[in-house]
Amino acid sequence: MNNYDIRDISLAPSGHTKIEWVRNNMPLLRGFEEEFVETKPFDGVKISLSIHLEPKTAYLCKVLAAGGADMSVTGSNSLSTQDDVAAALADSGIKVFAYHGATDEEYNRHIEMCLEHKPNIIIDDGGDLVGLIHDKRPDLGEEVWGGCEETTTGVIRLQAMERAGVLKFPMVAVNDADCKHLFDNRYGTGQSVWDAIMRNTNLIVASKTVVVVGYGWCSRGIAMRAAALGARVIVTEINPVKAMEAKMDGYDVMTMAQAAPLGDMFVSATGCKHTITVEHMMTMKDRAILANAGHFNVEVDMAGLEAIAVDVKETRANIMGYTLPNGKMINVIAEGKLVNIAAGDGHPAEIMDLSFAVQILSAKYILEHHVTDGSGAGADGRSSLTNSVVDVSGEIDDVVSRRKLAAWGIEIDALTPEQEAYLNSWQV
């Protein structure tokens, strides 16, 4: 197997510079790297990874490689791959198969190439690696012990597979860890989405009406930052409890049909398809701006929009304007793909430091608990994992949060023995 399929290896110096920048701002991963150089916990372990291929992900790959892992890497979105970063990984001796702007055929080929070394552990973002093994190439999953899933959309797919009884190996729901979704999804998405929208539109957010579709953790962050920038925020939801939360957080809540004529900017982050339909678009203001903050480009009905558009043109770099039959124009950022990474640099390094620390410890958890024989015992003698979606252990959240506080120079209190006894007793 070729060790890489990238655009241009000569771009590596620029990629190395980018990776060094994030390394200096990711103290948790830097700490793991220093430990792993000595302990080599992943020595001889084959890991296939599919996450947005940019500097922070590249540094994660280098940390795992420092721990002895045989890494095979691809991207999880063709528009988020940075060619100089891919070149830097290849230059570092890591197998990498990705380049920016790959066609669907090329992207799927890269997913398959990433799996051809028959991994023991999978690190996925959106479920494309796991999906290929289950749908088309089960032979590439013969040596898989288990894996980790980074994002909400991927976890939803895995839970559906578990319910259907088809999941072939355990997958840790990294997205659902407290140190991931409470920070990455909320603060990371909130900042990076608006960074991408503002950078690509060069428009002010203050005074605009922003419609946020959904009110999960990603949408909360998007709504919070929009409000902080001076926007009027409308939230649409299907869950009555989340709708109440949005209302009590100070936002207007209504149906998408009611919100469509009011919004200047629309951001969808639900993990569901067609949350913004052609029918909604036909009632929007002229030159309304649409962005998708969900993993897959299915939230905005792009196929329907392209089918009815009487004219399509680039209105600004990375923004396409679609003229509707009623004469109005709809502007869509990054082809309706994940806006913060397809049209920006993704989450801040400090946020991904948390998420990727959870990834590393979850991969280690798979290593320590996978089935090694028919006894039902894991690799460390403890009980093995079943073919299911596995919660991140509380111990991992505790380790990551304490390391992050230490990196910030923050100390917190601890329970006294008397307090522990009080909390563990039913008698006052």
C-alpha positions in Angstrom: 0.0 0.0 0.0 1.3 3.5 -0.8 2.1 5.5 2.3 0.2 8.6 1.1 -2.1 10.1 -1.5 -1.9 13.9 -1.1 -1.7 17.0 -3.3 2.0 18.0 -2.9 4.6 16.8 -0.5 6.6 20.0 -1.0 3.9 21.9 1.0 5.1 20.1 4.2 7.1 23.1 5.7 4.0 25.2 5.9 2.1 22.3 7.5 4.9 21.8 10.1 4.7 25.4 11.1 0.9 25.2 11.6 1.2 22.0 13.6 3.9 23.6 15.8 1.6 26.5 16.5 -1.2 24.3 17.8 1.2 22.1 19.7 2.3 25.2 21.7 -1.4 25.8 22.6 -2.5 22.3 23.4 -0.9 21.5 26.8 -2.9 18.3 27.5 -1.8 16.7 24.2 1.8 18.0 24.8 1.8 16.2 28.2 0.6 13.0 26.7 3.2 13.2 24.0 6.0 13.6 26.6 4.6 10.6 28.5 4.1 8.4 25.4 7.6 8.9 24.2 8.7 6.9 27.3 5.8 4.5 27.8 4.7 3.6 24.3 1.2 2.5 25.3 0.1 2.0 21.6 3.3 0.1 20.5 2.4 -2.0 17.5 -1.3 -1.0 17.5 -2.8 0.0 14.2 -5.1 3.0 14.3 -7.2 4.4 11.4 -8.4 7.9 11.9 -10.9 10.1 10.0 -11.3 13.6 11.5 -11.1 17.0 9.8 -7.5 17.0 8.6 -6.2 20.3 9.9 -3.4 21.2 12.3 -5.0 20.1 15.6 -6.0 16.7 14.2 -2.5 16.3 12.8 -1.0 16.9 16.2 -3.3 14.3 17.7 -2.0 11.8 15.0 1.6 12.7 16.0 0.9 12.2 19.7 -0.5 8.7 19.0 2.4 7.9 16.7 4.8 9.0 19.5 3.0 6.4 21.6 3.9 3.7 19.1 0.8 3.6 17.0 0.9 2.7 13.4 -1.3 5.6 12.1 -3.3 5.7 8.9 -5.1 9.0 8.4 -7.8 10.6 6.2 -10.1 13.6 6.5 -13.8 13.6 7.3 -14.7 16.4 4.9 -13.0 17.1 1.6 -13.3 20.9 2.1 -11.7 20.8 5.6 -8.5 19.1 4.5 -5.5 21.4 4.5 -3.0 20.2 1.9 0.1 21.5 3.6 -1.0 19.8 6.9 -1.5 16.5 5.0 1.9 16.9 3.5 3.5 17.5 6.9 2.0 14.3 8.2 3.3 12.4 5.2 6.7 14.0 5.7 6.7 12.8 9.3 6.2 9.2 8.1 2.5 8.9 8.8 0.2 7.2 6.3 -2.2 9.9 5.0 -4.8 9.8 2.3 -6.6 13.1 1.7 -6.5 16.3 -0.2 -8.6 19.4 -0.3 -11.5 19.5 -2.8 -11.6 15.7 -3.4 -14.6 14.5 -5.4 -17.0 12.1 -3.7 -15.3 9.2 -5.5 -11.9 10.4 -4.4 -13.0 11.0 -0.8 -14.5 7.4 -0.6 -11.3 6.0 -2.1 -9.3 7.7 0.6 -11.6 6.3 3.3 -11.0 2.8 2.0 -7.2 3.4 1.7 -7.1 4.6 5.3 -8.5 1.2 6.4 -6.4 -1.0 4.2 -3.8 -1.6 7.0 -6.7 -3.4 8.8 -6.8 -1.3 12.0 -7.1 -2.5 15.6 -8.7 0.8 16.7 -10.8 3.3 14.7 -11.1 7.0 15.5 -14.0 8.3 13.5 -15.8 11.7 13.0 -19.2 11.2 11.5 -19.0 7.4 11.0 -17.5 7.1 7.5 -14.8 4.6 8.5 -17.3 2.4 10.5 -19.9 2.8 7.7 -17.5 1.5 5.0 -16.6 -1.6 7.1 -20.2 -2.4 7.7 -21.6 -1.6 4.3 -19.0 -2.6 1.8 -15.7 -3.9 3.1 -16.2 -6.1 6.2 -12.8 -7.7 5.5 -11.1 -4.4 6.5 -12.6 -4.7 9.9 -11.5 -8.2 10.8 -8.8 -7.0 13.2 -10.8 -4.1 14.8 -11.0 -4.2 18.6 -13.2 -1.1 18.9 -13.2 2.6 18.2 -14.1 6.1 19.2 -16.7 8.5 17.6 -16.0 12.2 17.8 -19.3 13.9 16.9 -23.1 13.9 17.5 -24.0 12.8 14.0 -21.7 9.8 14.2 -23.0 8.7 17.6 -26.6 8.9 16.2 -25.6 6.5 13.3 -23.9 4.2 15.8 -26.9 4.0 18.1 -29.1 3.2 15.1 -26.6 0.4 14.2 -26.7 -0.9 17.7 -30.5 -0.9 17.8 -30.5 -2.9 14.5 -28.1 -5.4 15.9 -25.5 -4.9 13.2 -22.7 -3.1 15.1 -19.6 -5.4 14.8 -17.4 -3.9 17.5 -17.7 -1.6 20.5 -17.6 2.2 19.8 -16.9 4.7 22.6 -19.2 7.8 22.3 -16.5 10.4 22.8 -19.0 13.1 21.8 -21.1 12.4 24.9 -18.2 12.9 27.4 -18.7 15.9 29.6 -15.2 17.2 28.7 -16.2 17.0 25.0 -19.8 18.1 24.4 -20.0 20.7 27.2 -17.0 22.6 25.8 -16.3 21.5 22.2 -19.9 21.5 21.1 -20.9 24.7 22.9 -17.9 26.9 23.2 -15.9 25.5 20.2 -18.8 25.5 17.8 -20.2 28.8 19.0 -16.9 30.6 18.4 -15.8 28.8 15.2 -19.1 29.1 13.4 -19.3 32.8 13.8 -15.6 33.2 13.0 -16.3 31.4 9.7 -19.5 33.3 8.9 -18.0 36.7 9.6 -14.7 36.0 7.8 -16.6 34.8 4.7 -19.3 37.4 4.6 -17.5 40.4 6.0 -20.9 41.5 7.4 -21.9 42.6 10.9 -23.9 40.3 13.1 -25.2 43.0 15.4 -28.7 44.2 14.3 -29.3 41.0 12.3 -32.0 38.5 13.0 -30.3 35.1 13.3 -32.3 31.9 13.1 -30.7 28.9 14.9 -32.2 25.6 13.9 -32.1 23.2 16.9 -31.1 23.7 20.5 -28.6 21.0 21.3 -25.2 21.8 22.7 -23.8 23.1 19.4 -26.8 25.3 18.7 -26.7 26.6 22.3 -23.2 27.8 21.6 -24.2 29.3 18.2 -27.1 31.1 19.8 -25.1 32.4 22.7 -22.4 33.9 20.6 -24.9 35.4 18.1 -26.6 37.1 21.0 -23.3 38.3 22.4 -22.5 39.9 19.0 -25.7 41.9 19.1 -28.1 39.8 17.1 -31.8 39.0 17.7 -31.9 35.2 18.0 -34.8 33.0 17.0 -34.6 29.3 17.8 -36.6 26.5 16.1 -37.0 23.1 17.8 -38.9 19.9 17.7 -38.2 19.0 21.4 -40.5 20.8 23.8 -38.1 20.7 26.7 -35.3 22.2 24.6 -37.7 24.8 23.3 -38.5 25.8 26.8 -34.8 26.1 27.6 -34.3 28.3 24.6 -37.2 30.5 25.7 -35.9 30.8 29.3 -32.4 31.6 27.9 -33.9 34.7 26.4 -34.5 33.7 22.7 -37.6 33.8 20.6 -39.0 30.3 19.8 -41.2 29.5 16.8 -41.5 27.1 13.9 -39.2 27.2 11.0 -42.1 28.3 8.8 -42.7 31.3 11.1 -39.0 32.1 11.3 -38.1 31.9 7.6 -39.4 35.3 6.5 -37.8 37.0 9.5 -34.2 35.8 9.4 -31.2 37.5 7.9 -28.8 34.6 8.7 -29.7 31.0 9.3 -27.5 28.3 11.0 -28.6 24.7 11.3 -26.9 22.3 13.7 -29.3 19.4 14.3 -27.7 16.2 12.8 -31.0 15.8 10.8 -31.7 16.3 7.1 -33.7 19.1 5.4 -34.2 21.3 8.4 -34.2 24.2 5.9 -36.3 23.3 2.9 -37.0 24.9 -0.4 -40.4 25.9 0.9 -38.7 27.8 3.7 -36.3 29.4 1.3 -39.0 30.7 -1.0 -40.3 32.8 1.9 -36.9 34.2 3.0 -35.7 37.7 2.6 -33.7 38.6 -0.5 -30.0 37.7 0.0 -30.6 35.8 3.2 -27.5 33.8 4.3 -27.6 30.1 5.0 -24.9 28.1 6.8 -24.8 24.5 8.0 -23.1 23.6 11.3 -24.0 19.9 11.3 -21.5 17.3 10.2 -23.1 16.3 6.9 -24.3 18.7 4.2 -27.9 17.4 4.4 -29.5 20.0 6.8 -30.0 22.6 4.0 -31.8 21.0 1.1 -29.1 21.8 -1.4 -30.4 19.4 -4.1 -33.8 21.0 -3.9 -32.3 24.5 -4.1 -30.2 23.7 -7.1 -33.2 22.2 -8.8 -35.3 25.3 -8.6 -32.6 28.0 -9.0 -32.9 30.0 -12.2 -29.3 31.2 -11.8 -26.3 30.3 -9.7 -23.2 32.4 -9.3 -20.4 33.0 -6.8 -21.3 36.1 -4.9 -18.1 36.0 -2.7 -15.3 33.6 -2.2 -16.8 30.4 -0.7 -20.4 31.7 -1.1 -22.8 30.8 -3.8 -25.9 32.8 -4.7 -29.0 31.0 -5.9 -31.6 33.1 -7.6 -35.1 31.7 -6.9 -38.1 31.7 -9.3 -39.5 34.6 -7.3 -36.4 36.7 -8.1 -34.9 36.6 -4.6 -31.4 35.3 -4.0 -30.3 32.9 -1.3 -26.6 32.9 -0.3 -25.2 29.6 0.9 -21.7 29.4 2.5 -19.4 26.5 1.7 -21.9 24.5 -0.4 -23.9 23.8 2.7 -21.1 21.8 4.2 -19.9 22.2 7.8 -19.3 25.9 7.9 -16.8 26.3 10.7 -14.3 23.9 9.2 -15.2 24.0 5.4 -15.1 27.8 5.5 -12.8 28.3 8.5 -10.1 26.8 10.8 -12.5 24.8 13.0 -12.5 24.9 16.8 -9.9 26.8 18.7 -6.8 24.7 19.7 -7.5 24.9 23.4 -11.0 23.4 22.9 -9.7 20.5 20.7 -7.0 19.9 23.4 -9.9 18.8 25.6 -11.7 16.8 23.0 -8.6 15.0 21.7 -7.4 14.3 25.3 -10.7 12.4 25.7 -10.0 10.6 22.3 -6.6 9.5 23.4 -7.8 8.1 26.8 -10.8 6.5 25.1 -8.5 4.8 22.6 -6.4 3.6 25.5 -9.6 2.3 27.1 -10.3 0.2 24.0 -6.8 -1.1 24.1 -7.1 -2.2 27.7 -10.6 -3.7 27.5 -10.8 -5.4 24.1 -11.3 -9.1 23.9 -8.1 -11.0 23.4 -9.4 -14.6 23.4 -12.6 -16.5 24.0 -12.6 -16.0 27.7 -14.5 -12.8 27.8 -11.6 -11.0 29.4 -10.2 -7.8 28.2 -6.6 -7.1 27.4 -5.8 -6.2 31.0 -7.8 -9.1 32.5 -10.8 -7.0 33.2 -14.3 -7.5 31.7 -14.4 -6.9 28.0 -16.6 -4.6 26.0 -19.7 -5.7 24.1 -20.5 -4.7 20.5 -22.4 -1.6 21.6 -22.1 2.2 21.9 -20.0 2.7 25.1 -20.2 5.7 27.4 -16.9 7.5 28.2 -16.0 6.5 31.8 -16.3 9.1 34.5 -12.6 8.5 35.3 -11.6 9.8 31.9 -13.6 13.0 32.3 -12.0 13.4 35.8 -8.5 13.0 34.5 -9.0 15.4 31.5 -10.7 18.1 33.6 -8.0 18.0 36.3 -5.2 18.2 33.8 -6.9 21.2 32.1 -7.3 23.0 35.4 -3.7 22.3 36.2 -2.6 23.7 32.8 -4.6 26.9 33.7 -2.9 27.0 37.1 -6.2 26.6 38.9 -6.6 24.7 42.1 -10.0 23.5 43.5 -11.2 22.2 46.8 -11.5 18.5 47.8 -14.0 16.9 50.2 -12.8 16.3 53.7 -13.3 12.8 55.2 -16.1 14.3 57.3 -17.8 15.6 54.2 -17.4 12.4 52.3 -19.0 10.5 55.2 -21.9 12.9 55.3 -22.6 12.6 51.5 -22.4 8.8 51.7 -24.7 8.5 54.6 -28.5 8.4 54.6 -28.6 9.7 58.2 -28.2 13.4 58.8 
